[in-house]
Amino acid sequence: MDAHEPPRGDEGRERAVPSPPGGLLDLLNVAAIVLDGQGRIVFWSPQAGEVFGYTAQEALGRYAAHVLVHKEHTDLVVKLFAEVMSTGASWAGAFPIRHKDGSTRLVEFRNMRLLDDVGDVYALGIAADQTMLRRVETDLALTERLVSQAPIGIALLDNDLRYLLVNPALERINGIAAADHIGRRPGDILPGLDIDTVESALLQVRLTGTPLIDQHIVGRTAADPEHDHAWSVSYYRLEGTRGRVIGVAVSVVDVSERHRATTEADRARRRLAVIADASVRVGTTLEVDRTAQELADVAVPGLADVAAVDLLDAVLAFRRTTASPDRGPELFRALAVAAAYPTPATAAVKAGDLAAYGADRLITRCVHTGQPVVLAHVGAEDLRRIAPDADGATAFALAGVHSYLAVPLIAHNEVLGAFDLLRARNPLPFDEDDVLLAGELAARAAVAIDNARWHQSVRNAAETLQRSLLPGRPPRLTGLDVASRYQPAQATSEVGGDWYDIIPLTGDKTALVVGDVMGNGIDAAATMGRLRTATCAFADLDLAPDEILRHLDKITQGLEHYIATCIYVVYDPHDHRCRIANAGHLPPVLAATGHTPELLDLPTGVPLGVGGVTFHTTAFDLHPGDRLVLYTDGLVETRHHSIDDRLNTLLHTLDGPRKPLEDTCNWLLHSLRHPDDHDDVALLIAEATSRTTGPHTP
């Protein structure tokens, strides 16, 4: 340890330690003078020379009254000197002295009698310049007042980081008396703070001398152990004269209100960010499951560690429920689960699970009352009212779930289900702000979910109708094998009016039909059913293809502005001849054996329902092994490619190694149709055979 560094701990109590120069006594420049019984100067300290201006050689042996006192003060000095020497009483006060330079200076004296070992009496005078003394006294008094009356907390710690001084403001902040601070370290006083960081900062400042200003600390003290506070803390090293390190000073300002305002502003920004994110990410499709998953995903990790969306099974099935809040169990279907990180909690709930929850369960209370349910602090008993079952409660406990929030999903005044949120790693409990945010997300998502379920319901009804109107297993055909497919549009689009038909005719002939009613939904499906029924009726009359289309055109004109495209083909296996007419439909593909597939060059015609246009019948050969591919525009049309390019792609796809008819249908759908395509597809492939009676084709 440096010889000038102050002792630490109890080290200085066991041995003498020199004080470094520049201390208070040095600052005051205290002088010592000793006079004998006659008043002559017999001892003269170096500091006396600085106070009075005389060297020791000039002062020693001379009468003090002659050297240091003006004549007008001589009698008073002699009197005071006599009293001290005769009575032994000390005298203290300020006295004007004569400096060597002839000026008068006011000096603060402390005079006392000394007695040596042989009984001789001396007078000791201790003196300091009064101006300097008063300045130091003023500085000390001012410093004491500033520290004691300052509204901010102030502390002084020694080089061992032990408290030397604590002002009343810091006393109130820490909730501990100032006297109980002295000699103790911050860690002994403030266990509710990150004390390692605090003491590391104090040591850094003591060693480097570089202040640390406005360091923010959040924690709890004995003054308010139940709530967090925030403080702005500054550390700076204190040095005496000549650079001696005294210790580290600390100033503390309570900024809890500012911290809370900043925190609230940050939370508000995060809430707005989550809501903005939800407005973009939730409701991107008309699929119930996907919309529910989008809601769960947007809630983690910003709002919760685990999020789940549970819908009432009765709502999904469009069964109306009563509004009584005391009714029994409810059947929920978990549509979506999302977690911010891998956690045992997700093992308790899986998307697609169906569970019945009694009236005592929190999610059931949420949907019965239509009000949020929040548990800021979850206990073991609460977990059994939250988790699906006992194993789920155990999984939640292992995951560290400590706070729960459920908000109802309400759309058009109907409770659809609940939005469930859990916190585990996030240490903060759910509060009212979280309830508001979750409610906002749930309200937006509920409308999207409700729209999606209604869309899916209408779409399912239209698809059911559509499929019910399409032909079943094809009958036994002479000289012809067929394979067919109907594939509806993606879930976000309504089912259209695409159809196909295979109609046995007299004389072993077969009619092949593919058509597309413009529009979608139940109306389009119903129109398709009427046209298909009419087509079958006209086919029994053994009319030419152009005549069939002419009659269908008249019917379509009366169907509330609907139009439709249609291809009608009649195949005669006895002469391997096809007769075909087209009403505004895409051209079929003829894949003749040993030849490159090609589009049939047919008169295009106009769609059914336009009226006033003549249709034409064209004939071509379809020999055994030849294939005819009929399709609707959903197979080839996309939003990003020209129709010519897509038709070429169709031909190229058919030009590969020949597959069985069923496999060819699958291959065409797989190769040409994107899962997100927005239109239906009807596909019919016929292959001529040499059999006189065709087998039953599945």
Secondary structure, 3 states (H helix, E strand, C coil): CCCCCCCCCCHHHCCCCCCCCCCHHHHHCCEEEEECCCCEEEEECHHHHHHHCCCHHHHCCCEHHHHHCCHHHHHHHHHHHHHHHHHCCCEEEEEEEECCCCCEEEEEEEEEEEECCCCCEEEEEEEEEHHHHHHHHHHHHHHHHHHHHCCCEEEEECCCCCEEEECHHHHHHHCCCHHHHECCCHHHHCCCCCHHHHHHHHHHHHHHCCCEEEEEEEECCCCCCCCCEEEEEEEEEEECHHHCEEEEEEEEEECHHHHHHHHHHHHHHHHHHHHHHHHHHCCCCCCHHHHHHHHHHHHCCCCCCEEEEEEEHHHHCCCCCCCCCCCCCEEEEEEEEEECCCCCHHHHCCCCCEEEECCCCHHHHHHHHCCCEEECCCCHHHHHHHCCCHHHHHHHHHHCCCEEEEEEEEECCEEEEEEEEEECCCCCCCCHHHHHHHHHHHHHHHHHHHHHHHHHHHHHHHHHHHHHHCCCCCCCCCCEEEEEEEECCCCCCCCEEEEEEEEECHHHCEEEEEEEEEEEHHHHHHHHHHHHHHHHHHHCCCCCHHHHHHHHHHHHHCCCCCCEEEEEEEEECCCCEEEEEEECCCCCEEECCCCCCEECCCCCCCCECCCCCCCCCEEEECCCCCEEEEECHHHCCCCCCCHHHHHHHHHHHHCCCCCCHHHHHHHHHHHHCCCCCCCCEEEEEEEECCCCCCCCCC
